[in-house]
Amino acid sequence: MTLKLLSLTAALGIGCAAFGASQAQAIGCISGGAAGAVAGHYAGHHAVMGAIAGCVAGHEIAKHRAERERDMQRAHDVHNGERSL
């Protein structure tokens, strides 16, 4: 069990570092990795593979969410007559 936990922690750390993890990306990677590890464990004892896949998925979701929030802020600024950079 300790080896699996160590492997999972290392996989999450490497996965987050591979993306040049900013705070939003790290949050997506960590939460996605945790969910993926649980799902992978119950789907046949593949927690590490699930964690890696969850990290990638969480990173993508966080990236799209940040883009959507940025677009909404720009639209709000334009609607209020503020200049957008």
PyMOL Python script that loads the backbone (N, CA, C, O; Angstrom):
from pymol import cmd

cmd.read_pdbstr("""\
ATOM      1  N   MET A   1       0.825  -1.195   0.000  1.00  0.00           N
ATOM      2  CA  MET A   1       0.000   0.000   0.000  1.00  0.00           C
ATOM      3  C   MET A   1       0.870   1.260   0.000  1.00  0.00           C
ATOM      4  O   MET A   1       0.564   2.220  -0.707  1.00  0.00           O
ATOM      5  N   THR A   2       1.939   1.264   0.777  1.00  0.00           N
ATOM      6  CA  THR A   2       2.821   2.421   0.845  1.00  0.00           C
ATOM      7  C   THR A   2       3.504   2.666  -0.497  1.00  0.00           C
ATOM      8  O   THR A   2       3.676   3.815  -0.902  1.00  0.00           O
ATOM      9  N   LEU A   3       3.890   1.607  -1.183  1.00  0.00           N
ATOM     10  CA  LEU A   3       4.511   1.756  -2.490  1.00  0.00           C
ATOM     11  C   LEU A   3       3.530   2.342  -3.497  1.00  0.00           C
ATOM     12  O   LEU A   3       3.911   3.173  -4.321  1.00  0.00           O
ATOM     13  N   LYS A   4       2.270   1.916  -3.439  1.00  0.00           N
ATOM     14  CA  LYS A   4       1.260   2.460  -4.345  1.00  0.00           C
ATOM     15  C   LYS A   4       1.037   3.949  -4.082  1.00  0.00           C
ATOM     16  O   LYS A   4       0.921   4.745  -5.014  1.00  0.00           O
ATOM     17  N   LEU A   5       0.978   4.313  -2.797  1.00  0.00           N
ATOM     18  CA  LEU A   5       0.793   5.720  -2.448  1.00  0.00           C
ATOM     19  C   LEU A   5       1.984   6.549  -2.905  1.00  0.00           C
ATOM     20  O   LEU A   5       1.808   7.660  -3.405  1.00  0.00           O
ATOM     21  N   LEU A   6       3.178   6.028  -2.740  1.00  0.00           N
ATOM     22  CA  LEU A   6       4.378   6.723  -3.194  1.00  0.00           C
ATOM     23  C   LEU A   6       4.370   6.868  -4.718  1.00  0.00           C
ATOM     24  O   LEU A   6       4.726   7.923  -5.242  1.00  0.00           O
ATOM     25  N   SER A   7       3.969   5.825  -5.424  1.00  0.00           N
ATOM     26  CA  SER A   7       3.901   5.873  -6.886  1.00  0.00           C
ATOM     27  C   SER A   7       2.867   6.887  -7.347  1.00  0.00           C
ATOM     28  O   SER A   7       3.102   7.636  -8.296  1.00  0.00           O
ATOM     29  N   LEU A   8       1.726   6.909  -6.678  1.00  0.00           N
ATOM     30  CA  LEU A   8       0.676   7.860  -7.029  1.00  0.00           C
ATOM     31  C   LEU A   8       1.149   9.293  -6.812  1.00  0.00           C
ATOM     32  O   LEU A   8       0.934  10.158  -7.661  1.00  0.00           O
ATOM     33  N   THR A   9       1.785   9.539  -5.686  1.00  0.00           N
ATOM     34  CA  THR A   9       2.292  10.881  -5.392  1.00  0.00           C
ATOM     35  C   THR A   9       3.336  11.305  -6.423  1.00  0.00           C
ATOM     36  O   THR A   9       3.325  12.446  -6.885  1.00  0.00           O
ATOM     37  N   ALA A  10       4.221  10.406  -6.778  1.00  0.00           N
ATOM     38  CA  ALA A  10       5.240  10.718  -7.777  1.00  0.00           C
ATOM     39  C   ALA A  10       4.609  10.982  -9.143  1.00  0.00           C
ATOM     40  O   ALA A  10       5.023  11.900  -9.851  1.00  0.00           O
ATOM     41  N   ALA A  11       3.609  10.183  -9.514  1.00  0.00           N
ATOM     42  CA  ALA A  11       2.940  10.367 -10.810  1.00  0.00           C
ATOM     43  C   ALA A  11       2.237  11.715 -10.870  1.00  0.00           C
ATOM     44  O   ALA A  11       2.294  12.401 -11.890  1.00  0.00           O
ATOM     45  N   LEU A  12       1.578  12.094  -9.793  1.00  0.00           N
ATOM     46  CA  LEU A  12       0.914  13.398  -9.765  1.00  0.00           C
ATOM     47  C   LEU A  12       1.921  14.534  -9.841  1.00  0.00           C
ATOM     48  O   LEU A  12       1.705  15.516 -10.552  1.00  0.00           O
ATOM     49  N   GLY A  13       3.010  14.403  -9.117  1.00  0.00           N
ATOM     50  CA  GLY A  13       4.039  15.442  -9.149  1.00  0.00           C
ATOM     51  C   GLY A  13       4.661  15.597 -10.521  1.00  0.00           C
ATOM     52  O   GLY A  13       4.858  16.715 -10.997  1.00  0.00           O
ATOM     53  N   ILE A  14       4.967  14.490 -11.151  1.00  0.00           N
ATOM     54  CA  ILE A  14       5.556  14.530 -12.496  1.00  0.00           C
ATOM     55  C   ILE A  14       4.552  15.073 -13.503  1.00  0.00           C
ATOM     56  O   ILE A  14       4.902  15.868 -14.376  1.00  0.00           O
ATOM     57  N   GLY A  15       3.300  14.636 -13.375  1.00  0.00           N
ATOM     58  CA  GLY A  15       2.264  15.113 -14.293  1.00  0.00           C
ATOM     59  C   GLY A  15       2.057  16.612 -14.193  1.00  0.00           C
ATOM     60  O   GLY A  15       1.938  17.297 -15.209  1.00  0.00           O
ATOM     61  N   CYS A  16       2.015  17.120 -12.978  1.00  0.00           N
ATOM     62  CA  CYS A  16       1.843  18.564 -12.790  1.00  0.00           C
ATOM     63  C   CYS A  16       3.064  19.346 -13.276  1.00  0.00           C
ATOM     64  O   CYS A  16       2.924  20.410 -13.880  1.00  0.00           O
ATOM     65  N   ALA A  17       4.239  18.828 -13.017  1.00  0.00           N
ATOM     66  CA  ALA A  17       5.459  19.506 -13.448  1.00  0.00           C
ATOM     67  C   ALA A  17       5.579  19.513 -14.969  1.00  0.00           C
ATOM     68  O   ALA A  17       6.140  20.446 -15.543  1.00  0.00           O
ATOM     69  N   ALA A  18       5.060  18.490 -15.614  1.00  0.00           N
ATOM     70  CA  ALA A  18       5.151  18.401 -17.069  1.00  0.00           C
ATOM     71  C   ALA A  18       4.372  19.508 -17.753  1.00  0.00           C
ATOM     72  O   ALA A  18       4.688  19.882 -18.883  1.00  0.00           O
ATOM     73  N   PHE A  19       3.377  20.025 -17.097  1.00  0.00           N
ATOM     74  CA  PHE A  19       2.566  21.083 -17.686  1.00  0.00           C
ATOM     75  C   PHE A  19       3.026  22.472 -17.282  1.00  0.00           C
ATOM     76  O   PHE A  19       2.372  23.455 -17.628  1.00  0.00           O
ATOM     77  N   GLY A  20       4.138  22.581 -16.557  1.00  0.00           N
ATOM     78  CA  GLY A  20       4.558  23.889 -16.070  1.00  0.00           C
ATOM     79  C   GLY A  20       3.480  24.470 -15.181  1.00  0.00           C
ATOM     80  O   GLY A  20       3.047  25.606 -15.373  1.00  0.00           O
ATOM     81  N   ALA A  21       3.058  23.699 -14.225  1.00  0.00           N
ATOM     82  CA  ALA A  21       1.831  23.932 -13.471  1.00  0.00           C
ATOM     83  C   ALA A  21       1.779  25.294 -12.793  1.00  0.00           C
ATOM     84  O   ALA A  21       2.547  25.580 -11.874  1.00  0.00           O
ATOM     85  N   SER A  22       0.860  26.124 -13.264  1.00  0.00           N
ATOM     86  CA  SER A  22       0.514  27.317 -12.526  1.00  0.00           C
ATOM     87  C   SER A  22      -0.505  26.889 -11.478  1.00  0.00           C
ATOM     88  O   SER A  22      -0.866  25.714 -11.413  1.00  0.00           O
ATOM     89  N   GLN A  23      -0.963  27.809 -10.674  1.00  0.00           N
ATOM     90  CA  GLN A  23      -1.864  27.424  -9.594  1.00  0.00           C
ATOM     91  C   GLN A  23      -3.143  26.797 -10.130  1.00  0.00           C
ATOM     92  O   GLN A  23      -3.560  25.758  -9.620  1.00  0.00           O
ATOM     93  N   ALA A  24      -3.774  27.377 -11.124  1.00  0.00           N
ATOM     94  CA  ALA A  24      -5.014  26.828 -11.656  1.00  0.00           C
ATOM     95  C   ALA A  24      -4.777  25.459 -12.291  1.00  0.00           C
ATOM     96  O   ALA A  24      -5.605  24.559 -12.149  1.00  0.00           O
ATOM     97  N   GLN A  25      -3.675  25.301 -12.977  1.00  0.00           N
ATOM     98  CA  GLN A  25      -3.386  24.022 -13.599  1.00  0.00           C
ATOM     99  C   GLN A  25      -3.070  22.969 -12.554  1.00  0.00           C
ATOM    100  O   GLN A  25      -3.445  21.808 -12.716  1.00  0.00           O
ATOM    101  N   ALA A  26      -2.390  23.352 -11.490  1.00  0.00           N
ATOM    102  CA  ALA A  26      -2.075  22.391 -10.432  1.00  0.00           C
ATOM    103  C   ALA A  26      -3.344  21.920  -9.752  1.00  0.00           C
ATOM    104  O   ALA A  26      -3.476  20.737  -9.438  1.00  0.00           O
ATOM    105  N   ILE A  27      -4.276  22.826  -9.521  1.00  0.00           N
ATOM    106  CA  ILE A  27      -5.537  22.435  -8.906  1.00  0.00           C
ATOM    107  C   ILE A  27      -6.275  21.451  -9.808  1.00  0.00           C
ATOM    108  O   ILE A  27      -6.807  20.451  -9.327  1.00  0.00           O
ATOM    109  N   GLY A  28      -6.311  21.722 -11.094  1.00  0.00           N
ATOM    110  CA  GLY A  28      -6.958  20.796 -12.026  1.00  0.00           C
ATOM    111  C   GLY A  28      -6.272  19.452 -12.058  1.00  0.00           C
ATOM    112  O   GLY A  28      -6.932  18.415 -12.119  1.00  0.00           O
ATOM    113  N   CYS A  29      -4.956  19.461 -12.017  1.00  0.00           N
ATOM    114  CA  CYS A  29      -4.195  18.220 -12.059  1.00  0.00           C
ATOM    115  C   CYS A  29      -4.384  17.415 -10.783  1.00  0.00           C
ATOM    116  O   CYS A  29      -4.577  16.201 -10.839  1.00  0.00           O
ATOM    117  N   ILE A  30      -4.330  18.070  -9.652  1.00  0.00           N
ATOM    118  CA  ILE A  30      -4.441  17.357  -8.383  1.00  0.00           C
ATOM    119  C   ILE A  30      -5.834  16.781  -8.197  1.00  0.00           C
ATOM    120  O   ILE A  30      -5.977  15.612  -7.838  1.00  0.00           O
ATOM    121  N   SER A  31      -6.867  17.587  -8.438  1.00  0.00           N
ATOM    122  CA  SER A  31      -8.228  17.069  -8.251  1.00  0.00           C
ATOM    123  C   SER A  31      -8.554  15.999  -9.285  1.00  0.00           C
ATOM    124  O   SER A  31      -9.168  14.987  -8.950  1.00  0.00           O
ATOM    125  N   GLY A  32      -8.154  16.207 -10.527  1.00  0.00           N
ATOM    126  CA  GLY A  32      -8.379  15.194 -11.564  1.00  0.00           C
ATOM    127  C   GLY A  32      -7.587  13.927 -11.303  1.00  0.00           C
ATOM    128  O   GLY A  32      -8.072  12.819 -11.532  1.00  0.00           O
ATOM    129  N   GLY A  33      -6.364  14.098 -10.822  1.00  0.00           N
ATOM    130  CA  GLY A  33      -5.526  12.941 -10.514  1.00  0.00           C
ATOM    131  C   GLY A  33      -6.093  12.114  -9.378  1.00  0.00           C
ATOM    132  O   GLY A  33      -6.064  10.884  -9.422  1.00  0.00           O
ATOM    133  N   ALA A  34      -6.610  12.789  -8.359  1.00  0.00           N
ATOM    134  CA  ALA A  34      -7.207  12.065  -7.226  1.00  0.00           C
ATOM    135  C   ALA A  34      -8.441  11.290  -7.674  1.00  0.00           C
ATOM    136  O   ALA A  34      -8.610  10.125  -7.315  1.00  0.00           O
ATOM    137  N   ALA A  35      -9.299  11.931  -8.454  1.00  0.00           N
ATOM    138  CA  ALA A  35     -10.496  11.248  -8.951  1.00  0.00           C
ATOM    139  C   ALA A  35     -10.117  10.097  -9.885  1.00  0.00           C
ATOM    140  O   ALA A  35     -10.720   9.025  -9.826  1.00  0.00           O
ATOM    141  N   GLY A  36      -9.131  10.315 -10.737  1.00  0.00           N
ATOM    142  CA  GLY A  36      -8.680   9.267 -11.649  1.00  0.00           C
ATOM    143  C   GLY A  36      -8.055   8.094 -10.923  1.00  0.00           C
ATOM    144  O   GLY A  36      -8.213   6.947 -11.344  1.00  0.00           O
ATOM    145  N   ALA A  37      -7.346   8.368  -9.835  1.00  0.00           N
ATOM    146  CA  ALA A  37      -6.727   7.291  -9.061  1.00  0.00           C
ATOM    147  C   ALA A  37      -7.781   6.403  -8.423  1.00  0.00           C
ATOM    148  O   ALA A  37      -7.659   5.178  -8.425  1.00  0.00           O
ATOM    149  N   VAL A  38      -8.813   7.024  -7.879  1.00  0.00           N
ATOM    150  CA  VAL A  38      -9.900   6.252  -7.271  1.00  0.00           C
ATOM    151  C   VAL A  38     -10.615   5.429  -8.341  1.00  0.00           C
ATOM    152  O   VAL A  38     -10.867   4.238  -8.155  1.00  0.00           O
ATOM    153  N   ALA A  39     -10.938   6.075  -9.460  1.00  0.00           N
ATOM    154  CA  ALA A  39     -11.626   5.357 -10.536  1.00  0.00           C
ATOM    155  C   ALA A  39     -10.759   4.225 -11.079  1.00  0.00           C
ATOM    156  O   ALA A  39     -11.256   3.125 -11.321  1.00  0.00           O
ATOM    157  N   GLY A  40      -9.473   4.485 -11.270  1.00  0.00           N
ATOM    158  CA  GLY A  40      -8.567   3.460 -11.770  1.00  0.00           C
ATOM    159  C   GLY A  40      -8.412   2.301 -10.804  1.00  0.00           C
ATOM    160  O   GLY A  40      -8.296   1.149 -11.222  1.00  0.00           O
ATOM    161  N   HIS A  41      -8.411   2.603  -9.508  1.00  0.00           N
ATOM    162  CA  HIS A  41      -8.299   1.553  -8.507  1.00  0.00           C
ATOM    163  C   HIS A  41      -9.502   0.620  -8.559  1.00  0.00           C
ATOM    164  O   HIS A  41      -9.353  -0.601  -8.519  1.00  0.00           O
ATOM    165  N   TYR A  42     -10.677   1.194  -8.649  1.00  0.00           N
ATOM    166  CA  TYR A  42     -11.887   0.375  -8.683  1.00  0.00           C
ATOM    167  C   TYR A  42     -12.108  -0.284 -10.044  1.00  0.00           C
ATOM    168  O   TYR A  42     -12.884  -1.235 -10.145  1.00  0.00           O
ATOM    169  N   ALA A  43     -11.456   0.191 -11.067  1.00  0.00           N
ATOM    170  CA  ALA A  43     -11.620  -0.383 -12.406  1.00  0.00           C
ATOM    171  C   ALA A  43     -10.549  -1.417 -12.713  1.00  0.00           C
ATOM    172  O   ALA A  43     -10.290  -1.706 -13.881  1.00  0.00           O
ATOM    173  N   GLY A  44      -9.934  -1.969 -11.702  1.00  0.00           N
ATOM    174  CA  GLY A  44      -8.977  -3.031 -11.970  1.00  0.00           C
ATOM    175  C   GLY A  44      -7.597  -2.776 -11.412  1.00  0.00           C
ATOM    176  O   GLY A  44      -6.610  -3.250 -11.976  1.00  0.00           O
ATOM    177  N   HIS A  45      -7.501  -2.046 -10.328  1.00  0.00           N
ATOM    178  CA  HIS A  45      -6.221  -1.796  -9.659  1.00  0.00           C
ATOM    179  C   HIS A  45      -5.211  -1.089 -10.571  1.00  0.00           C
ATOM    180  O   HIS A  45      -4.042  -1.471 -10.630  1.00  0.00           O
ATOM    181  N   HIS A  46      -5.670  -0.071 -11.268  1.00  0.00           N
ATOM    182  CA  HIS A  46      -4.808   0.739 -12.132  1.00  0.00           C
ATOM    183  C   HIS A  46      -4.812   2.185 -11.634  1.00  0.00           C
ATOM    184  O   HIS A  46      -5.072   3.112 -12.401  1.00  0.00           O
ATOM    185  N   ALA A  47      -4.522   2.367 -10.353  1.00  0.00           N
ATOM    186  CA  ALA A  47      -4.613   3.692  -9.740  1.00  0.00           C
ATOM    187  C   ALA A  47      -3.634   4.678 -10.357  1.00  0.00           C
ATOM    188  O   ALA A  47      -3.987   5.839 -10.565  1.00  0.00           O
ATOM    189  N   VAL A  48      -2.425   4.252 -10.653  1.00  0.00           N
ATOM    190  CA  VAL A  48      -1.426   5.182 -11.189  1.00  0.00           C
ATOM    191  C   VAL A  48      -1.810   5.630 -12.592  1.00  0.00           C
ATOM    192  O   VAL A  48      -1.716   6.815 -12.914  1.00  0.00           O
ATOM    193  N   MET A  49      -2.239   4.695 -13.426  1.00  0.00           N
ATOM    194  CA  MET A  49      -2.670   5.081 -14.783  1.00  0.00           C
ATOM    195  C   MET A  49      -3.886   5.999 -14.711  1.00  0.00           C
ATOM    196  O   MET A  49      -3.988   6.960 -15.474  1.00  0.00           O
ATOM    197  N   GLY A  50      -4.812   5.704 -13.792  1.00  0.00           N
ATOM    198  CA  GLY A  50      -5.973   6.560 -13.609  1.00  0.00           C
ATOM    199  C   GLY A  50      -5.595   7.944 -13.136  1.00  0.00           C
ATOM    200  O   GLY A  50      -6.195   8.933 -13.557  1.00  0.00           O
ATOM    201  N   ALA A  51      -4.597   8.022 -12.257  1.00  0.00           N
ATOM    202  CA  ALA A  51      -4.141   9.317 -11.753  1.00  0.00           C
ATOM    203  C   ALA A  51      -3.523  10.152 -12.863  1.00  0.00           C
ATOM    204  O   ALA A  51      -3.756  11.358 -12.939  1.00  0.00           O
ATOM    205  N   ILE A  52      -2.750   9.527 -13.707  1.00  0.00           N
ATOM    206  CA  ILE A  52      -2.131  10.258 -14.818  1.00  0.00           C
ATOM    207  C   ILE A  52      -3.196  10.760 -15.792  1.00  0.00           C
ATOM    208  O   ILE A  52      -3.168  11.917 -16.211  1.00  0.00           O
ATOM    209  N   ALA A  53      -4.130   9.886 -16.146  1.00  0.00           N
ATOM    210  CA  ALA A  53      -5.207  10.294 -17.052  1.00  0.00           C
ATOM    211  C   ALA A  53      -6.069  11.379 -16.416  1.00  0.00           C
ATOM    212  O   ALA A  53      -6.476  12.324 -17.091  1.00  0.00           O
ATOM    213  N   GLY A  54      -6.349  11.247 -15.119  1.00  0.00           N
ATOM    214  CA  GLY A  54      -7.135  12.253 -14.420  1.00  0.00           C
ATOM    215  C   GLY A  54      -6.428  13.591 -14.348  1.00  0.00           C
ATOM    216  O   GLY A  54      -7.068  14.639 -14.433  1.00  0.00           O
ATOM    217  N   CYS A  55      -5.124  13.566 -14.194  1.00  0.00           N
ATOM    218  CA  CYS A  55      -4.334  14.789 -14.167  1.00  0.00           C
ATOM    219  C   CYS A  55      -4.421  15.512 -15.506  1.00  0.00           C
ATOM    220  O   CYS A  55      -4.603  16.729 -15.550  1.00  0.00           O
ATOM    221  N   VAL A  56      -4.293  14.775 -16.575  1.00  0.00           N
ATOM    222  CA  VAL A  56      -4.381  15.374 -17.913  1.00  0.00           C
ATOM    223  C   VAL A  56      -5.774  15.948 -18.138  1.00  0.00           C
ATOM    224  O   VAL A  56      -5.915  17.072 -18.621  1.00  0.00           O
ATOM    225  N   ALA A  57      -6.804  15.179 -17.788  1.00  0.00           N
ATOM    226  CA  ALA A  57      -8.179  15.652 -17.964  1.00  0.00           C
ATOM    227  C   ALA A  57      -8.455  16.869 -17.086  1.00  0.00           C
ATOM    228  O   ALA A  57      -9.070  17.833 -17.540  1.00  0.00           O
ATOM    229  N   GLY A  58      -8.008  16.831 -15.839  1.00  0.00           N
ATOM    230  CA  GLY A  58      -8.209  17.962 -14.939  1.00  0.00           C
ATOM    231  C   GLY A  58      -7.500  19.210 -15.425  1.00  0.00           C
ATOM    232  O   GLY A  58      -8.022  20.317 -15.291  1.00  0.00           O
ATOM    233  N   HIS A  59      -6.323  19.040 -15.983  1.00  0.00           N
ATOM    234  CA  HIS A  59      -5.573  20.172 -16.543  1.00  0.00           C
ATOM    235  C   HIS A  59      -6.352  20.798 -17.700  1.00  0.00           C
ATOM    236  O   HIS A  59      -6.478  22.020 -17.774  1.00  0.00           O
ATOM    237  N   GLU A  60      -6.869  19.974 -18.589  1.00  0.00           N
ATOM    238  CA  GLU A  60      -7.634  20.484 -19.733  1.00  0.00           C
ATOM    239  C   GLU A  60      -8.900  21.202 -19.281  1.00  0.00           C
ATOM    240  O   GLU A  60      -9.234  22.263 -19.807  1.00  0.00           O
ATOM    241  N   ILE A  61      -9.601  20.633 -18.316  1.00  0.00           N
ATOM    242  CA  ILE A  61     -10.825  21.255 -17.810  1.00  0.00           C
ATOM    243  C   ILE A  61     -10.505  22.599 -17.177  1.00  0.00           C
ATOM    244  O   ILE A  61     -11.210  23.578 -17.422  1.00  0.00           O
ATOM    245  N   ALA A  62      -9.452  22.665 -16.368  1.00  0.00           N
ATOM    246  CA  ALA A  62      -9.060  23.923 -15.732  1.00  0.00           C
ATOM    247  C   ALA A  62      -8.653  24.960 -16.776  1.00  0.00           C
ATOM    248  O   ALA A  62      -8.956  26.143 -16.626  1.00  0.00           O
ATOM    249  N   LYS A  63      -7.969  24.522 -17.831  1.00  0.00           N
ATOM    250  CA  LYS A  63      -7.549  25.438 -18.891  1.00  0.00           C
ATOM    251  C   LYS A  63      -8.757  26.026 -19.618  1.00  0.00           C
ATOM    252  O   LYS A  63      -8.808  27.230 -19.870  1.00  0.00           O
ATOM    253  N   HIS A  64      -9.724  25.180 -19.952  1.00  0.00           N
ATOM    254  CA  HIS A  64     -10.928  25.655 -20.647  1.00  0.00           C
ATOM    255  C   HIS A  64     -11.764  26.560 -19.743  1.00  0.00           C
ATOM    256  O   HIS A  64     -12.341  27.544 -20.205  1.00  0.00           O
ATOM    257  N   ARG A  65     -11.825  26.224 -18.455  1.00  0.00           N
ATOM    258  CA  ARG A  65     -12.565  27.060 -17.521  1.00  0.00           C
ATOM    259  C   ARG A  65     -11.915  28.436 -17.406  1.00  0.00           C
ATOM    260  O   ARG A  65     -12.620  29.444 -17.364  1.00  0.00           O
ATOM    261  N   ALA A  66     -10.596  28.495 -17.356  1.00  0.00           N
ATOM    262  CA  ALA A  66      -9.894  29.776 -17.265  1.00  0.00           C
ATOM    263  C   ALA A  66     -10.099  30.601 -18.535  1.00  0.00           C
ATOM    264  O   ALA A  66     -10.274  31.817 -18.463  1.00  0.00           O
ATOM    265  N   GLU A  67     -10.079  29.946 -19.691  1.00  0.00           N
ATOM    266  CA  GLU A  67     -10.327  30.651 -20.954  1.00  0.00           C
ATOM    267  C   GLU A  67     -11.736  31.227 -20.990  1.00  0.00           C
ATOM    268  O   GLU A  67     -11.939  32.363 -21.416  1.00  0.00           O
ATOM    269  N   ARG A  68     -12.709  30.436 -20.539  1.00  0.00           N
ATOM    270  CA  ARG A  68     -14.099  30.879 -20.532  1.00  0.00           C
ATOM    271  C   ARG A  68     -14.280  32.070 -19.587  1.00  0.00           C
ATOM    272  O   ARG A  68     -14.980  33.026 -19.920  1.00  0.00           O
ATOM    273  N   GLU A  69     -13.651  32.014 -18.412  1.00  0.00           N
ATOM    274  CA  GLU A  69     -13.740  33.135 -17.470  1.00  0.00           C
ATOM    275  C   GLU A  69     -13.078  34.387 -18.035  1.00  0.00           C
ATOM    276  O   GLU A  69     -13.587  35.494 -17.859  1.00  0.00           O
ATOM    277  N   ARG A  70     -11.943  34.213 -18.713  1.00  0.00           N
ATOM    278  CA  ARG A  70     -11.254  35.352 -19.324  1.00  0.00           C
ATOM    279  C   ARG A  70     -12.116  35.974 -20.420  1.00  0.00           C
ATOM    280  O   ARG A  70     -12.191  37.199 -20.525  1.00  0.00           O
ATOM    281  N   ASP A  71     -12.767  35.144 -21.234  1.00  0.00           N
ATOM    282  CA  ASP A  71     -13.643  35.659 -22.287  1.00  0.00           C
ATOM    283  C   ASP A  71     -14.845  36.397 -21.702  1.00  0.00           C
ATOM    284  O   ASP A  71     -15.255  37.435 -22.221  1.00  0.00           O
ATOM    285  N   MET A  72     -15.403  35.859 -20.626  1.00  0.00           N
ATOM    286  CA  MET A  72     -16.543  36.519 -19.988  1.00  0.00           C
ATOM    287  C   MET A  72     -16.137  37.869 -19.406  1.00  0.00           C
ATOM    288  O   MET A  72     -16.900  38.833 -19.470  1.00  0.00           O
ATOM    289  N   GLN A  73     -14.931  37.936 -18.836  1.00  0.00           N
ATOM    290  CA  GLN A  73     -14.449  39.202 -18.284  1.00  0.00           C
ATOM    291  C   GLN A  73     -14.231  40.219 -19.392  1.00  0.00           C
ATOM    292  O   GLN A  73     -14.560  41.394 -19.230  1.00  0.00           O
ATOM    293  N   ARG A  74     -13.682  39.780 -20.510  1.00  0.00           N
ATOM    294  CA  ARG A  74     -13.485  40.696 -21.649  1.00  0.00           C
ATOM    295  C   ARG A  74     -14.815  41.201 -22.172  1.00  0.00           C
ATOM    296  O   ARG A  74     -14.951  42.386 -22.476  1.00  0.00           O
ATOM    297  N   ALA A  75     -15.803  40.314 -22.283  1.00  0.00           N
ATOM    298  CA  ALA A  75     -17.126  40.722 -22.758  1.00  0.00           C
ATOM    299  C   ALA A  75     -17.756  41.709 -21.788  1.00  0.00           C
ATOM    300  O   ALA A  75     -18.406  42.663 -22.214  1.00  0.00           O
ATOM    301  N   HIS A  76     -17.577  41.500 -20.520  1.00  0.00           N
ATOM    302  CA  HIS A  76     -18.111  42.407 -19.512  1.00  0.00           C
ATOM    303  C   HIS A  76     -17.448  43.775 -19.618  1.00  0.00           C
ATOM    304  O   HIS A  76     -18.117  44.804 -19.524  1.00  0.00           O
ATOM    305  N   ASP A  77     -16.121  43.783 -19.815  1.00  0.00           N
ATOM    306  CA  ASP A  77     -15.393  45.040 -19.944  1.00  0.00           C
ATOM    307  C   ASP A  77     -15.839  45.812 -21.175  1.00  0.00           C
ATOM    308  O   ASP A  77     -16.000  47.031 -21.114  1.00  0.00           O
ATOM    309  N   VAL A  78     -16.043  45.121 -22.291  1.00  0.00           N
ATOM    310  CA  VAL A  78     -16.481  45.764 -23.527  1.00  0.00           C
ATOM    311  C   VAL A  78     -17.895  46.308 -23.357  1.00  0.00           C
ATOM    312  O   VAL A  78     -18.194  47.412 -23.812  1.00  0.00           O
ATOM    313  N   HIS A  79     -18.756  45.551 -22.712  1.00  0.00           N
ATOM    314  CA  HIS A  79     -20.141  45.969 -22.502  1.00  0.00           C
ATOM    315  C   HIS A  79     -20.207  47.220 -21.629  1.00  0.00           C
ATOM    316  O   HIS A  79     -21.088  48.057 -21.831  1.00  0.00           O
ATOM    317  N   ASN A  80     -19.321  47.365 -20.689  1.00  0.00           N
ATOM    318  CA  ASN A  80     -19.301  48.508 -19.785  1.00  0.00           C
ATOM    319  C   ASN A  80     -18.483  49.671 -20.343  1.00  0.00           C
ATOM    320  O   ASN A  80     -18.286  50.670 -19.652  1.00  0.00           O
ATOM    321  N   GLY A  81     -18.011  49.558 -21.567  1.00  0.00           N
ATOM    322  CA  GLY A  81     -17.274  50.645 -22.196  1.00  0.00           C
ATOM    323  C   GLY A  81     -15.818  50.739 -21.786  1.00  0.00           C
ATOM    324  O   GLY A  81     -15.143  51.716 -22.112  1.00  0.00           O
ATOM    325  N   GLU A  82     -15.333  49.746 -21.084  1.00  0.00           N
ATOM    326  CA  GLU A  82     -13.931  49.770 -20.701  1.00  0.00           C
ATOM    327  C   GLU A  82     -13.097  49.238 -21.851  1.00  0.00           C
ATOM    328  O   GLU A  82     -13.558  48.419 -22.646  1.00  0.00           O
ATOM    329  N   ARG A  83     -11.897  49.702 -21.925  1.00  0.00           N
ATOM    330  CA  ARG A  83     -11.009  49.267 -22.989  1.00  0.00           C
ATOM    331  C   ARG A  83     -10.371  47.944 -22.633  1.00  0.00           C
ATOM    332  O   ARG A  83      -9.871  47.781 -21.520  1.00  0.00           O
ATOM    333  N   SER A  84     -10.375  47.002 -23.547  1.00  0.00           N
ATOM    334  CA  SER A  84      -9.798  45.693 -23.319  1.00  0.00           C
ATOM    335  C   SER A  84      -8.414  45.641 -23.944  1.00  0.00           C
ATOM    336  O   SER A  84      -8.210  46.118 -25.061  1.00  0.00           O
ATOM    337  N   LEU A  85      -7.465  45.060 -23.221  1.00  0.00           N
ATOM    338  CA  LEU A  85      -6.104  44.938 -23.744  1.00  0.00           C
ATOM    339  C   LEU A  85      -5.892  43.618 -24.380  1.00  0.00           C
ATOM    340  O   LEU A  85      -4.801  43.339 -24.877  1.00  0.00           O
TER     341      LEU A  85
END
""", "prot")
cmd.dss("prot")
cmd.show_as("cartoon", "prot")
cmd.util.cbc("prot")
cmd.orient("prot")
